[in-house]
Amino acid sequence: MIRCIRTDRLQLKIILTNDDGIDAPGLENLADIVSSIADPTVVAPREAQSGVGHRVTCRFPIAVERLSESRYSVTGTPADCARLAIKQFAPDADWLIAGINAGANLGSDIYQSGTVAAAREAAILGIKAIAISQYIARDEKIDWDITRRHAEAVVNLLLAKAPAERCYWNVNLPHPLDRDVDPGLVFCELDKQPHNYTYRREGDQYHYEGTIHERPREPGKDVAVCFGGNVAVTQLAV
């Protein structure tokens, strides 16, 4: 069973971001989780930025709208949000948490994930970070109430377990989840195998063909752990 650990909200300072956009349900649920232990600063993309990887904006200005005292909407990428949050809006933050992403970020997908990139950028800047994602099983939908329950337990556990220097936690919740049964939590390594995919040609256009559900998986690594019904927690290094 995952043990929840409460931390003094007066001392803990947390930044929240994502790649699904400022109005995404995953971010809303993450804010609900963190609000019980801290007063988070939310700095998230104005629109969905899924799949942008670690792209940053250096040659153009980034527009920011302050929605409330500690909530900012950014016309930039998740990595931009992490940079702005740490450099401008919450420079004394202890943690940055990115998510809850609607969809897994396992194995080689971490390089295209905006969610993971935000956590990686925080680690580059010396801030402890967690990226958390909800895998979606084939033909299933996320029940955010259940996801929030299990994500809360994992977040509280990891907030009491700092990653190594210039490292960050990458969390993937299995799916579907049972409301009343806690999945196992496995600290595991990243599966470095590529996806099975090809391209279908139609004239001068090429269409990607592949599915996450049929990707290769190495026993004991994050893909197999998550697909096998357990929470996969991987420590990733910059």
Summary of the structure (lengths in Angstrom):
residues: 238
radius of gyration: 17.3
end to end distance: 30.1
largest distance: 60.6
contacts: 822
relative contact order: 0.16
helix: 26%
strand: 27%
